[in-house]
Amino acid sequence: MDEYSFSISPSEIFLDLQLYQYGWEQCAPLHSFGPFVRNHYLFHYIISGQGWLDSNDASGTARRYNLGENQGFLICPGQVNTYCAHKTEPWKYVWLEFDGLRVSEYLSRAGLDIAQPIYTPTAPDLGRTVQNTMLYIADHSDASTLHLIGHLCLFLDGLIQSSSTRRELRGGQLRDFYIQEAITFMEHNYAREITVEELASVCKLNRSYFSKLFKDSMGCPPQEFLIRLRLSKAAELMKTTTQSIGNISTLCGYPNQLHFSRAFKKRYGMSPREWRAQNQELNNR
């Protein structure tokens, strides 16, 4: 029989980080989940036992990973996956579902992405620190969203510091200056058309070099980051104002509402109208 704890995070908008769902589960033998596609990042840490993960990479090629105690696995948005507990030593794991504008950057620093989804700590005690931070979140569903987001930051920092696939970034201060310049420009101008050439010009860099620098630092191309920023701003406006979806679409850089609806559904898994109705419902409980 499965034993589990499951919680949904209170519906508050944080652009950099958002916690959606979290919990832990002691799985029954051969308990499986999938094939399924997530709208956000999902990370499992295996407390005990064994199991396997079938995960498709960016090209759609499936690969099986056999996993055990003190390892973890990442599932990326839009990625087809299935995972299953061992028949005699079923796993117990804790999990977090999260997202945000800079999440792909943080995961990239830990060396985790769609091509490399497996986390192995450099030392068991460091892995247990990650585990304990996740369990703290799972066991404190009554805490404020801000409190839980703080512990989500601690989890991501622990993941980066302990990961055996951690990526060392060079030229940190100058690189961070350029990236912050580009992000600040996007935050002030997302309502209008912005090209990669314009962003590179703001940073006084060659277009190709800027694009590579941005992707290496943030884990996604600048145009994809801009899309995430626009959609996050739109979600915030839909939740906190009564403006029409058409007006919000225009304010967030989408003069064509159909294009906005398609992009929003791809990112959030539902139409803008459905998302607004669901979040207003949550807010009114």
KAWO-V989468 format. One record per residue. N is the residue number from 0. RES is the residue in one small letter. PHI is phi in degrees with one decimal (* if undefined). PSI is psi in whole degrees, 0 to 359 (NA if undefined). OMEGA is omega in radians with two decimals (* if undefined). Layout:
# KAWO-V989468
n = [N;N]
res = [RES;RES]
phi = [PHI;PHI]
psi = [PSI;PSI]
omega = [OMEGA;OMEGA]
This chain:
# KAWO-V989468
n = [0;1;2;3;4;5;6;7;8;9;10;11;12;13;14;15;16;17;18;19;20;21;22;23;24;25;26;27;28;29;30;31;32;33;34;35;36;37;38;39;40;41;42;43;44;45;46;47;48;49;50;51;52;53;54;55;56;57;58;59;60;61;62;63;64;65;66;67;68;69;70;71;72;73;74;75;76;77;78;79;80;81;82;83;84;85;86;87;88;89;90;91;92;93;94;95;96;97;98;99;100;101;102;103;104;105;106;107;108;109;110;111;112;113;114;115;116;117;118;119;120;121;122;123;124;125;126;127;128;129;130;131;132;133;134;135;136;137;138;139;140;141;142;143;144;145;146;147;148;149;150;151;152;153;154;155;156;157;158;159;160;161;162;163;164;165;166;167;168;169;170;171;172;173;174;175;176;177;178;179;180;181;182;183;184;185;186;187;188;189;190;191;192;193;194;195;196;197;198;199;200;201;202;203;204;205;206;207;208;209;210;211;212;213;214;215;216;217;218;219;220;221;222;223;224;225;226;227;228;229;230;231;232;233;234;235;236;237;238;239;240;241;242;243;244;245;246;247;248;249;250;251;252;253;254;255;256;257;258;259;260;261;262;263;264;265;266;267;268;269;270;271;272;273;274;275;276;277;278;279;280;281;282;283;284]
res = [m;d;e;y;s;f;s;i;s;p;s;e;i;f;l;d;l;q;l;y;q;y;g;w;e;q;c;a;p;l;h;s;f;g;p;f;v;r;n;h;y;l;f;h;y;i;i;s;g;q;g;w;l;d;s;n;d;a;s;g;t;a;r;r;y;n;l;g;e;n;q;g;f;l;i;c;p;g;q;v;n;t;y;c;a;h;k;t;e;p;w;k;y;v;w;l;e;f;d;g;l;r;v;s;e;y;l;s;r;a;g;l;d;i;a;q;p;i;y;t;p;t;a;p;d;l;g;r;t;v;q;n;t;m;l;y;i;a;d;h;s;d;a;s;t;l;h;l;i;g;h;l;c;l;f;l;d;g;l;i;q;s;s;s;t;r;r;e;l;r;g;g;q;l;r;d;f;y;i;q;e;a;i;t;f;m;e;h;n;y;a;r;e;i;t;v;e;e;l;a;s;v;c;k;l;n;r;s;y;f;s;k;l;f;k;d;s;m;g;c;p;p;q;e;f;l;i;r;l;r;l;s;k;a;a;e;l;m;k;t;t;t;q;s;i;g;n;i;s;t;l;c;g;y;p;n;q;l;h;f;s;r;a;f;k;k;r;y;g;m;s;p;r;e;w;r;a;q;n;q;e;l;n;n;r]
phi = [*;-72.2;-121.7;-157.8;-130.9;-141.2;-140.7;-109.5;-68.2;-54.7;-83.6;-128.6;-94.8;-125.1;-71.4;-72.4;-143.7;-139.7;-100.4;-101.8;-142.2;-162.8;169.4;-137.8;-152.6;-97.0;-79.5;-75.6;-53.0;63.1;-62.8;-129.3;-139.7;116.6;-66.7;-148.4;-123.5;-95.3;-89.7;-135.8;-73.7;-133.9;-124.0;-111.2;-116.6;-87.6;-79.8;-158.5;80.9;-139.3;179.9;-140.7;-124.3;-102.5;-138.4;-86.6;-84.4;-61.1;-85.9;91.8;-78.1;-85.0;-139.3;-103.4;-119.3;-91.0;-130.0;-143.1;-50.4;68.2;-117.4;-140.0;-143.3;-106.0;-117.4;-95.5;-56.9;79.9;-94.2;-76.5;-151.5;-141.4;-137.6;-145.5;-78.9;-64.2;-73.9;-115.9;-127.8;-62.8;-81.7;-114.6;-139.3;-115.4;-142.4;-132.6;-112.2;-152.1;-165.4;150.4;-60.0;-111.6;-62.8;-62.1;-64.1;-63.9;-66.2;-62.1;-63.3;-80.9;76.1;-115.4;-162.3;-64.3;-86.5;-134.1;-90.7;-97.9;-102.2;-130.3;-72.3;-72.0;-150.4;-55.7;-66.5;-69.2;-63.8;-66.8;-63.6;-61.1;-57.6;-67.2;-66.5;-65.7;-65.0;-59.9;-61.4;-62.4;-96.4;-128.8;-65.9;-87.9;-75.5;-67.7;-59.8;-61.8;-63.8;-69.2;-64.1;-59.1;-74.2;-64.9;-62.1;-63.5;-60.8;-65.4;-64.0;-62.3;-62.6;-63.9;-67.8;-101.9;-68.8;-71.9;-104.9;-54.5;-104.8;-83.7;-97.0;-106.7;62.6;-57.1;-64.7;-67.8;-60.1;-62.3;-62.6;-61.6;-64.2;-65.1;-60.0;-66.1;-65.5;-61.1;-61.4;-63.3;-64.4;-90.5;-130.7;-64.1;-73.7;-117.3;-68.1;-129.4;-103.0;-63.6;-59.2;-66.4;-62.8;-63.0;-65.5;-58.8;-86.8;58.0;-127.0;-62.9;-57.4;-64.2;-65.4;-60.7;-60.0;-66.4;-60.2;-65.5;-65.0;-62.7;-82.7;-99.4;82.6;-154.9;-65.4;-59.1;-68.3;-68.0;-62.0;-62.2;-61.6;-60.9;-62.2;-60.1;-70.3;-65.6;-62.9;-64.0;-61.3;-62.9;-67.2;-65.0;-83.0;-104.7;-132.5;-107.4;-62.4;-66.8;-63.9;-63.3;-67.4;-63.8;-55.5;-66.6;-62.0;-103.8;90.0;-122.9;-63.7;-97.9;-65.4;-65.0;-63.6;-62.7;-62.1;-65.4;-66.1;-65.2;-65.5;-63.2;-81.5;-107.8;81.3;-156.4;-70.8;-55.5;-64.4;-65.0;-62.1;-64.1;-62.6;-66.8;-74.6;-64.8;-62.7;-64.8;-68.7;-90.2;-73.4]
psi = [137;143;136;162;135;134;152;132;145;146;87;145;122;124;317;323;138;129;126;301;159;159;186;160;133;106;149;159;133;15;128;162;127;182;141;156;129;152;345;176;141;125;130;138;127;115;319;165;193;168;189;156;127;120;133;136;187;333;356;2;129;143;142;134;124;127;155;190;138;24;167;166;143;137;127;157;136;3;129;131;155;139;149;141;151;151;334;337;66;144;155;131;161;145;152;137;125;169;182;166;326;11;317;328;313;317;324;322;328;357;26;131;190;332;337;83;358;127;128;123;153;339;144;320;327;322;320;330;317;314;313;325;320;318;326;314;313;330;5;52;344;357;161;156;319;321;316;323;323;318;333;322;317;321;312;321;317;322;314;312;332;347;134;346;17;139;125;124;136;161;40;307;314;318;313;325;312;315;318;323;315;316;318;318;317;319;331;346;13;343;345;173;132;130;161;323;319;318;317;322;320;321;357;45;158;143;312;317;318;314;317;316;316;313;319;324;317;348;5;157;158;323;325;321;319;319;314;319;312;315;326;318;320;317;319;317;321;329;325;355;171;14;151;155;326;317;319;320;313;317;334;21;15;85;337;111;329;318;321;313;320;316;320;316;322;324;317;354;7;163;159;320;317;317;316;316;318;318;326;322;317;320;333;359;NA]
omega = [3.09;2.90;-3.07;2.99;-3.05;3.13;3.04;-3.10;3.03;-3.01;3.04;-3.04;2.95;-3.03;-3.08;-3.10;3.07;3.09;-3.06;-3.12;-3.13;3.12;3.06;-3.13;2.92;-3.00;2.98;3.10;3.11;3.04;-3.09;3.08;3.14;0.02;-3.04;3.09;-3.14;3.04;-3.08;3.09;3.13;-3.12;3.08;2.99;-3.06;-3.12;3.13;3.10;-3.05;3.06;3.12;3.11;2.94;-3.02;3.11;3.08;-3.05;3.13;-3.12;3.14;-3.11;3.09;3.11;3.09;3.03;-2.96;-3.14;-3.09;3.10;2.94;3.09;3.07;-3.10;3.00;-3.07;3.10;3.11;-3.07;3.09;-3.09;3.00;3.05;-2.95;3.11;3.11;-3.06;3.13;3.11;-3.08;-3.05;2.91;-3.12;2.99;-3.03;3.08;2.98;-3.00;3.12;-3.13;-3.04;-3.03;-3.09;-3.13;3.07;-3.11;3.13;3.09;3.10;3.09;-3.13;-3.11;3.08;-3.07;3.13;-3.14;-3.03;-2.99;3.09;3.01;-3.12;3.11;3.10;-3.09;-3.11;3.09;3.07;3.13;3.06;3.07;3.12;-3.08;3.08;3.09;3.12;3.09;3.11;-3.10;-3.08;-3.11;3.14;3.13;-3.14;3.13;3.12;-3.13;3.11;-3.13;3.09;3.07;3.12;3.02;3.05;3.12;3.09;-3.11;3.09;3.10;3.12;-3.14;-3.05;-3.01;-3.01;3.10;3.10;-3.11;3.14;3.10;3.13;-3.09;3.11;-2.94;-3.00;-3.14;3.11;-3.13;3.11;-3.14;-3.10;3.13;3.08;-3.11;-3.12;3.12;3.10;3.12;-3.12;-3.13;-3.01;-3.02;-3.10;-3.14;3.13;3.10;3.11;3.07;3.11;-3.14;3.12;3.12;3.13;3.10;-3.13;-3.13;-3.14;2.99;-3.06;-3.10;3.14;3.12;-3.12;3.13;3.14;-3.11;-3.12;3.12;-3.10;-3.00;3.11;3.11;3.11;-3.12;-3.13;3.08;3.08;3.12;3.09;3.12;3.13;-3.13;-3.10;3.06;3.08;3.12;3.12;3.12;3.13;3.13;-3.11;-2.97;3.13;3.09;3.13;3.14;3.12;3.10;3.12;3.12;3.10;3.14;-3.13;-3.07;2.99;3.12;3.12;3.09;-3.06;3.12;3.10;3.10;-3.11;3.12;-3.14;-3.13;-3.14;3.11;-3.09;-3.00;3.06;3.11;-3.12;3.09;-3.13;3.11;-3.13;-3.13;-3.14;-3.12;-3.11;3.04;3.10;3.13;-3.10;-3.07;-3.12;*]
